[in-house]
């Protein structure tokens, strides 16, 4: 399999409201509207996130975002009225979680402090 890009697709009951919330979370509006029921953000050359009201495209889910500084993101989000949970000290990085208005779990994490064990 030659994977060129991957998207996390999350279900939303209200696309307009979710677009506004994710615009705050990600710091910018979506890049694409490929159909009436979907908006997409390109987060890197390798992947992005899509929101959809179509349950054939997306289901309730979980998304991990690796960020430079969880504390800085906490401050930025707090200023926008989005509350990030307490820090969770993991084996490889610091994590903090929140749920979007549809209940999807979002985890922000610092880059790993050391390589993960080989599979």
Secondary structure, 3 states (H helix, E strand, C coil): CCCCCEEEEEECCCHHHHHHHHHHHHCCCCCEEEECCEEEEECCCCEEEEEECCCCCCECCEEEEEECCHHHHHHHHHHCCCCCCCCEECCCCEEEEEECCCCCEEEEEECCCCCCCCC
